[in-house]
């Protein structure tokens, strides 16, 4: 049986996309953000952009691990990223059933201010230029302009 390294980096040179597959363990969250930010280091991004990207990657991967895959180590989170037209695209997909992202309450509204959920989705929507979920809600594609 072939066993992949817990942090396997697969290249698809035809599409120029990088794919990371990590087990559903929170200890891999920073490794994912470090890898992506490391690959963009030569772009000389400003501190604010780097912070936004790092925070959104880590929130999206944490949500996929904890909420999507319920921290089941047998399940993986797949992160695909690429740069196209001066934009960074990051897709985070879990193996869970997904959720209805349209029903996530705005945590800044008074009625939801004390709730412990929804802040990550809110931050991603605010800090990225685009955040799109697939129909089932188990894949998030984020876009950040690098120009």
C-alpha positions in Angstrom: 0.0 0.0 0.0 1.4 3.4 -1.0 1.5 5.8 1.9 1.9 9.5 1.1 3.9 11.8 3.3 1.5 13.7 5.5 2.3 16.9 3.7 2.6 15.7 0.0 3.2 18.4 -2.5 2.1 17.4 -6.0 2.9 19.5 -9.1 0.7 19.7 -12.2 3.1 21.5 -14.6 0.5 21.6 -17.3 -1.9 23.7 -15.3 0.8 25.4 -13.2 -1.1 24.6 -10.0 0.3 23.3 -6.8 -1.7 20.8 -4.8 -1.1 20.1 -1.1 -2.9 17.2 0.7 -2.8 17.2 4.4 -4.4 15.0 7.0 -7.1 16.5 9.2 -4.8 17.5 12.0 -4.5 21.1 13.1 -0.8 20.8 13.4 -0.5 21.1 9.6 -2.3 24.4 9.3 0.8 26.6 9.6 2.7 24.3 7.3 0.2 25.0 4.5 0.2 28.8 5.0 4.1 28.8 5.2 4.4 26.8 2.0 2.0 29.1 0.1 3.6 32.3 1.5 7.0 30.9 0.8 6.1 30.3 -2.9 4.9 34.0 -3.1 7.9 35.5 -1.2 9.6 36.6 -4.5 6.6 38.7 -5.3 7.6 41.2 -2.6 4.0 41.6 -1.3 3.3 44.3 1.4 2.9 43.2 5.0 -0.9 43.8 5.0 -1.4 41.6 2.0 0.8 38.8 3.4 -1.2 39.0 6.7 -4.5 38.8 5.0 -3.5 35.8 2.9 -2.0 34.0 5.9 -5.0 34.6 8.1 -7.5 33.5 5.4 -5.5 30.3 4.5 -5.3 29.3 8.1 -9.0 30.0 8.8 -10.1 28.1 5.7 -7.8 25.1 6.4 -8.9 25.1 10.1 -12.6 25.1 9.1 -12.0 22.3 6.6 -10.2 20.2 9.2 -12.5 20.9 12.2 -15.9 21.5 10.7 -15.7 19.7 7.3 -13.7 16.6 8.2 -14.5 16.7 12.0 -10.8 16.2 12.7 -11.0 12.7 11.3 -7.3 11.8 10.6 -8.3 9.4 7.9 -9.7 12.3 5.8 -7.6 14.8 4.0 -7.9 18.5 3.1 -6.7 19.4 -0.4 -5.3 22.9 -1.0 -4.7 23.9 -4.6 -3.1 27.3 -5.4 -1.9 29.1 -8.4 -1.1 32.6 -9.7 -2.9 33.9 -12.7 -3.3 37.5 -14.0 -1.6 39.0 -10.9 -4.0 37.2 -8.6 -3.4 34.4 -6.1 -6.1 31.7 -6.2 -6.4 29.3 -3.3 -8.9 26.5 -3.2 -9.5 24.5 0.1 -11.5 21.4 -0.1 -12.5 18.9 2.6 -14.1 15.5 2.3 -17.1 16.4 4.5 -20.7 16.9 3.5 -20.3 20.6 3.3 -22.6 23.4 4.7 -24.8 26.2 3.5 -22.5 29.2 3.5 -25.4 31.5 2.8 -26.8 30.9 6.3 -23.6 31.9 8.2 -24.7 34.8 10.4 -22.7 38.0 10.3 -20.7 38.0 13.6 -20.6 41.8 13.7 -24.4 42.1 14.1 -25.4 42.6 17.7 -27.6 39.5 17.8 -24.5 37.3 16.9 -21.7 39.2 18.6 -21.3 36.7 21.4 -21.5 33.6 19.2 -18.3 31.6 18.7 -18.9 30.6 15.1 -18.9 32.4 11.7 -15.9 34.7 12.4 -13.5 32.8 10.0 -16.0 32.9 7.1 -16.6 36.6 7.8 -12.9 37.4 7.8 -12.3 35.5 4.6 -15.1 37.3 2.9 -13.8 40.7 4.1 -10.0 40.2 3.5 -10.0 38.3 0.2 -11.1 39.9 -3.0 -13.4 37.0 -3.7 -14.5 33.9 -1.7 -16.7 31.4 -3.5 -18.1 28.1 -2.2 -19.1 25.2 -4.4 -22.7 24.2 -4.2 -22.2 21.6 -1.5 -20.1 23.9 0.6 -17.1 21.7 1.0 -14.8 23.7 -1.3 -13.9 27.3 -0.9 -12.0 29.2 -3.6 -10.4 32.5 -2.5 -8.8 35.1 -4.7 -6.4 37.9 -3.7 -5.1 40.5 -6.1 -1.3 40.8 -5.9 -1.1 44.1 -7.9 
